[in-house]
């Protein structure tokens, strides 16, 4: 799954966003997808795995990281920031929290979780 932006393609941002949202619908993702979702590098991802801040397992030779642990990590990080606007961080972090709580909350109820 490629998340990069192609210069000159006016739809690349939309396609990138759709790819990221589709990744959140899965139960687990490969390390590269997790890096893209969290906007971190390879070393930082494996540091988070070593600290047990993200949960992973091996399926054959492939490492898989649970999307639930990525969401939990984001929630923990968002709680570290002061709450200037009625409990929600402003900017991209607040938007990320809104996305996780509203969109995923509705989907989880339908799946029976």
N, CA and C of each residue as an Amber inpcrd file, in Angstrom:
protein
   339
   0.8510000  -1.1730000   0.0000000   0.0000000   0.0000000   0.0000000
   0.8900000   1.2270000   0.0000000   0.7140000   2.1130000  -0.9460000
   1.5510000   3.2900000  -1.1130000   0.8020000   4.5230000  -0.6250000
   1.4360000   5.3000000   0.2630000   0.8010000   6.5030000   0.7870000
   1.4460000   7.7700000   0.2540000   2.4700000   7.6450000  -0.5620000
   3.1920000   8.8140000  -1.0540000   2.3280000   9.6890000  -1.9390000
   2.7370000  10.9340000  -2.0690000   2.0180000  11.8910000  -2.8930000
   2.7810000  12.0530000  -4.2020000   2.0660000  11.9250000  -5.3160000
   2.6700000  12.0690000  -6.6310000   2.5730000  13.5340000  -7.0340000
   3.7200000  14.1920000  -7.3030000   3.6740000  15.6050000  -7.6990000
   2.8320000  15.7970000  -8.9560000   2.0410000  16.8500000  -8.9520000
   1.2440000  17.1770000 -10.1150000  -0.0830000  16.4430000 -10.1940000
  -0.3500000  15.5150000  -9.3130000  -1.6040000  14.7750000  -9.3230000
  -2.5300000  15.4030000  -8.2890000  -3.5730000  16.0890000  -8.7510000
  -4.4400000  16.8100000  -7.8190000  -5.2870000  15.8800000  -6.9590000
  -5.3830000  14.5940000  -7.3240000  -6.1810000  13.6550000  -6.5550000
  -5.3360000  12.8220000  -5.5960000  -4.0270000  13.0450000  -5.5790000
  -3.1600000  12.1970000  -4.7630000  -3.4510000  12.3450000  -3.2750000
  -3.7760000  13.5330000  -2.8070000  -4.0920000  13.7140000  -1.3900000
  -5.3670000  12.9730000  -1.0100000  -6.3490000  12.9980000  -1.8710000
  -7.6140000  12.3120000  -1.6090000  -7.3920000  10.8000000  -1.5860000
  -6.6440000  10.3020000  -2.5600000  -6.3650000   8.8630000  -2.6020000
  -5.5530000   8.4280000  -1.3950000  -4.6010000   9.2550000  -0.9690000
  -3.7980000   8.9410000   0.2050000  -4.6880000   8.8480000   1.4460000
  -5.6040000   9.7890000   1.5960000  -6.5150000   9.7770000   2.7350000
  -7.4100000   8.5430000   2.7040000  -7.9190000   8.1920000   1.5240000
  -8.7630000   7.0060000   1.4020000  -7.9930000   5.7470000   1.7790000
  -6.7240000   5.6730000   1.3810000  -5.8970000   4.5120000   1.7090000
  -5.6860000   4.4050000   3.2110000  -5.4540000   5.5430000   3.8600000
  -5.2330000   5.5280000   5.3110000  -6.4950000   5.1200000   6.0620000
  -7.6500000   5.6250000   5.6220000  -8.9150000   5.2590000   6.2610000
  -9.1860000   3.7730000   6.0530000  -8.9000000   3.2560000   4.8590000
  -9.1000000   1.8330000   4.5840000  -8.2130000   0.9860000   5.4890000
  -7.0150000   1.4510000   5.7820000  -6.1110000   0.7090000   6.6670000
  -6.6900000   0.6070000   8.0710000  -7.4280000   1.6250000   8.5030000
  -8.0080000   1.5960000   9.8430000  -9.1490000   0.5970000   9.9550000
  -9.7260000   0.1860000   8.8390000 -10.8000000  -0.8030000   8.8570000
 -10.2750000  -2.2150000   9.0750000  -8.9760000  -2.4150000   8.9210000
  -8.3870000  -3.7310000   9.1260000  -8.0440000  -3.9230000  10.5980000
  -7.8630000  -5.1610000  10.9970000  -7.4890000  -5.4650000  12.3760000
  -5.9960000  -5.3200000  12.6010000  -5.1970000  -5.5430000  11.5610000
  -3.7470000  -5.4020000  11.6920000  -3.1620000  -4.8870000  10.3810000
  -1.9800000  -4.2800000  10.4900000  -1.3050000  -3.7100000   9.3320000
   0.1690000  -4.0700000   9.3710000   0.8310000  -3.9850000   8.2330000
   2.2720000  -4.2090000   8.1400000   3.0090000  -3.0000000   8.7240000
   4.2700000  -3.1540000   9.1070000   5.0230000  -2.0390000   9.7020000
   5.0550000  -0.7720000   8.8510000   5.2110000  -0.8960000   7.5370000
   5.2660000   0.2980000   6.6820000   3.9650000   1.0840000   6.7550000
   2.8430000   0.3920000   6.7880000   1.5410000   1.0670000   6.8850000
   1.4170000   1.7400000   8.2460000   1.8530000   1.0700000   9.3120000
   1.8200000   1.6670000  10.6540000   2.6940000   2.9140000  10.7070000
   3.8630000   2.8590000  10.0680000   4.7430000   4.0290000  10.0120000
   4.0410000   5.1910000   9.3250000   3.3620000   4.9030000   8.2270000
   2.6510000   5.9500000   7.5030000   1.4740000   6.4980000   8.3090000
   0.7380000   5.6210000   8.9760000  -0.3990000   6.0720000   9.7850000
   0.0450000   6.9760000  10.9290000   1.1550000   6.6230000  11.5590000
   1.6560000   7.3910000  12.6940000   2.6050000   8.5120000  12.2770000
   2.9770000   8.5410000  11.0040000   3.9160000   9.5270000  10.4780000
   5.2360000   9.4860000  11.2500000   5.7600000   8.2740000  11.4010000
   7.0340000   8.0670000  12.0820000   7.9330000   7.2110000  11.1970000
   9.1940000   7.1430000  11.5500000  10.1460000   6.3530000  10.8020000
  10.2430000   4.9210000  11.3070000  11.0510000   4.1620000  10.5880000
  11.2480000   2.7450000  10.8990000  11.8060000   2.5450000  12.3140000
  12.8340000   3.3190000  12.6720000  13.4510000   3.1670000  14.0010000
  12.4690000   3.4970000  15.1200000  11.6990000   4.5670000  14.9360000
  10.7310000   4.9570000  15.9670000   9.6500000   3.8930000  16.1310000
   9.2000000   3.2990000  15.0310000   8.1860000   2.2480000  15.1160000
   8.7070000   1.0680000  15.9300000   9.9160000   0.6210000  15.6280000
  10.4550000  -0.5300000  16.3420000  10.8080000  -0.1910000  17.7860000
  11.0660000   1.0820000  18.0740000  11.2500000   1.5070000  19.4610000
   9.9250000   1.3880000  20.2230000   8.8300000   1.8040000  19.5890000
   7.5010000   1.6680000  20.2050000   7.1460000   0.1980000  20.4270000
   7.5170000  -0.6480000  19.4790000   7.2720000  -2.0840000  19.6410000
   8.1060000  -2.6480000  20.7910000   9.3540000  -2.2220000  20.9040000
  10.2290000  -2.7060000  21.9760000   9.7260000  -2.2630000  23.3500000
   9.1130000  -1.0780000  23.4130000   8.5510000  -0.5570000  24.6700000
   7.1670000  -1.1280000  24.9670000   6.6620000  -1.9910000  24.0870000
   5.3170000  -2.5710000  24.2030000   4.2200000  -1.5170000  24.1630000
   4.4790000  -0.4060000  23.4780000   3.4370000   0.6080000  23.2960000
   2.5360000   0.2500000  22.1210000   3.0310000  -0.5920000  21.2220000
   2.2410000  -1.1420000  20.1320000   2.3290000  -2.6570000  20.2090000
   1.2320000  -3.3310000  19.9000000   1.2060000  -4.7870000  19.9340000
   1.4110000  -5.3390000  18.5280000   2.2380000  -6.3840000  18.4460000
   2.4870000  -6.9870000  17.1450000   2.6670000  -8.4870000  17.2920000
   2.6260000  -9.1470000  16.1520000   2.8620000 -10.5890000  16.1060000
   3.4310000 -10.9110000  14.7360000   3.9410000 -12.1160000  14.5910000
   4.4780000 -12.5440000  13.3020000   3.5310000 -13.5570000  12.6830000
   3.2410000 -13.3410000  11.4150000   2.4410000 -14.2570000  10.6080000
   3.3970000 -14.7940000   9.5490000   3.9560000 -15.9690000   9.8060000
   5.0310000 -16.4620000   8.9440000   6.2500000 -15.5850000   9.1440000
   6.7350000 -14.9710000   8.0810000   7.8710000 -14.0540000   8.1790000
   7.4330000 -12.5990000   8.2960000   6.1350000 -12.3460000   8.1420000
   5.6270000 -10.9740000   8.1250000   5.2450000 -10.5020000   9.5240000
   5.7090000  -9.3270000   9.9030000   5.3210000  -8.6840000  11.1540000
   3.9900000  -7.9820000  10.9320000   3.0550000  -8.1170000  11.8610000
   1.7470000  -7.4490000  11.8030000   1.5600000  -6.6620000  13.0940000
   1.0220000  -5.4600000  12.9890000   0.7740000  -4.5880000  14.1350000
  -0.7230000  -4.3540000  14.2210000  -1.2880000  -4.5160000  15.4110000
  -2.7370000  -4.3710000  15.5510000  -3.1410000  -2.9050000  15.4540000
  -4.2130000  -2.6620000  14.7210000  -4.7360000  -1.3060000  14.5760000
  -5.2710000  -0.8130000  15.9170000  -5.8230000  -1.7090000  16.7190000
  -6.3210000  -1.3230000  18.0430000  -5.1930000  -0.7500000  18.9060000
  -3.9940000  -1.3250000  18.8150000  -2.8810000  -0.7970000  19.6120000
  -2.4070000   0.5480000  19.0710000  -2.5220000   0.7630000  17.7620000
  -2.1800000   2.0710000  17.1840000  -3.1610000   3.1250000  17.6940000
  -4.4500000   2.7750000  17.6940000  -5.4700000   3.7070000  18.1950000
  -5.2620000   4.0000000  19.6830000  -4.9590000   2.9760000  20.4670000
  -4.7260000   3.1650000  21.9070000  -3.5040000   4.0490000  22.1370000
  -2.4630000   3.8590000  21.3510000  -1.2620000   4.6880000  21.4590000
  -1.6050000   6.1520000  21.1730000  -2.3800000   6.4000000  20.1140000
  -2.7730000   7.7790000  19.8000000  -3.6030000   8.3930000  20.9180000
  -4.5060000   7.6260000  21.4930000  -5.3130000   8.1550000  22.5990000
  -4.4390000   8.5130000  23.7990000  -3.4610000   7.6520000  24.1200000
  -2.5450000   7.9440000  25.2350000  -1.7450000   9.2100000  24.9590000
  -1.2680000   9.3660000  23.7290000  -0.4910000  10.5500000  23.3770000
  -1.3470000  11.8120000  23.4330000  -2.5900000  11.7200000  22.9770000
  -3.4710000  12.8840000  22.9780000  -3.8360000  13.3230000  24.3880000
  -3.8830000  12.4080000  25.3230000  -4.2140000  12.7500000  26.7050000
  -3.0780000  13.4780000  27.4080000  -1.8830000  13.4510000  26.8490000
  -0.7420000  14.1320000  27.4450000  -0.7720000  15.6410000  27.2080000
  -1.5640000  16.1100000  26.2520000  -1.5960000  17.5190000  25.8980000
  -2.6380000  18.2530000  26.7240000  -2.4010000  19.5510000  27.0060000
  -3.4150000  20.3410000  27.7120000  -4.6870000  20.4430000  26.8850000
  -5.7780000  20.6960000  27.5550000  -7.0850000  20.7170000  26.8950000
  -7.5980000  22.1550000  26.7830000  -7.1840000  22.8900000  25.7370000
  -7.5530000  24.2980000  25.6360000  -8.9920000  24.5360000  25.2090000
  -9.5450000  23.6830000  24.3540000 -10.8770000  23.9220000  23.7900000
 -11.8430000  22.8340000  24.2270000 -12.3760000  22.9690000  25.4090000
 -13.3610000  22.0380000  25.9440000 -12.8870000  20.5910000  25.8590000
 -11.6740000  20.3560000  26.2680000 -11.1670000  19.0010000  26.3550000
 -10.5840000  18.4230000  25.0950000 -10.5900000  19.1420000  23.9900000
 -10.0370000  18.6190000  22.7400000  -8.7980000  19.4160000  22.3570000
  -7.7140000  18.7270000  22.0130000  -6.5560000  19.4500000  21.4860000
  -6.9280000  20.1130000  20.1700000  -6.3220000  21.2660000  19.9070000
  -6.5990000  21.9400000  18.6410000  -5.6590000  21.4280000  17.5660000
  -6.0090000  21.6800000  16.3400000  -5.1510000  21.2950000  15.2260000
  -5.3160000  19.8440000  14.8360000  -4.2780000  19.2830000  14.2180000
  -4.3740000  17.9160000  13.6960000  -4.6190000  16.8630000  14.7730000
  -4.0900000  17.0880000  15.9830000  -4.2860000  16.0930000  17.0370000
  -5.7480000  15.9980000  17.4460000  -6.4170000  17.1310000  17.5280000
  -7.8380000  17.1210000  17.8570000  -8.6540000  16.4610000  16.7620000
  -8.2880000  16.7200000  15.5240000  -8.9660000  16.1040000  14.3940000
  -8.7830000  14.5900000  14.4110000  -7.5770000  14.1470000  14.7410000
  -7.3050000  12.7060000  14.8010000  -8.1530000  12.0580000  15.8850000
  -8.2680000  12.6980000  17.0450000  -9.0640000  12.1330000  18.1250000
 -10.5380000  12.0900000  17.7390000 -11.0310000  13.1560000  17.1100000
 -12.4260000  13.1600000  16.6520000 -12.6730000  12.0150000  15.6840000
 -11.7520000  11.8230000  14.7520000 -11.8870000  10.7480000  13.7650000
 -11.9370000   9.3940000  14.4500000 -11.0430000   9.1790000  15.4130000
 -10.9760000   7.8770000  16.0730000 -12.2190000   7.6060000  16.9200000
 -12.7080000   8.6090000  17.6160000 -13.8290000   8.3710000  18.5170000
 -15.1660000   8.2990000  17.7780000 -15.3680000   9.1260000  16.7570000
 -16.6530000   9.1450000  16.0670000 -16.7730000   8.0470000  15.0190000
 -15.8350000   8.0060000  14.0850000 -15.9270000   7.0520000  12.9800000
 -15.7490000   5.6180000  13.4530000 -14.7110000   5.3440000  14.2250000
 -14.4250000   3.9840000  14.6520000 -15.4400000   3.5170000  15.6970000
 -15.9520000   4.4250000  16.4970000 -16.9420000   4.0450000  17.4920000
 -18.2040000   3.5000000  16.8510000 -18.6190000   4.1230000  15.7560000
 -19.8190000   3.6590000  15.0520000 -19.5810000   2.2990000  14.4150000
 -18.4070000   2.0960000  13.8350000 -18.0800000   0.8250000  13.1880000
 -17.9610000  -0.2970000  14.2070000 -17.3850000  -0.0270000  15.3560000
 -17.1710000  -1.0640000  16.3480000 -18.4900000  -1.6180000  16.8740000
 -19.4640000  -0.7420000  17.0460000 -20.7560000  -1.2230000  17.5330000
 -21.4160000  -2.1600000  16.5510000 -21.2380000  -1.9140000  15.2800000
 -21.8470000  -2.7420000  14.2540000 -21.1770000  -4.0930000  14.1630000
 -19.8800000  -4.1720000  14.4730000 -19.1410000  -5.4320000  14.4010000
 -19.3560000  -6.2930000  15.6310000 -19.9920000  -5.7480000  16.6290000
 -20.2460000  -6.5250000  17.8360000 -19.1080000  -6.4780000  18.8200000
 -18.2910000  -5.4460000  18.7540000 -17.1750000  -5.2980000  19.6970000
 -17.4950000  -4.3040000  20.7360000
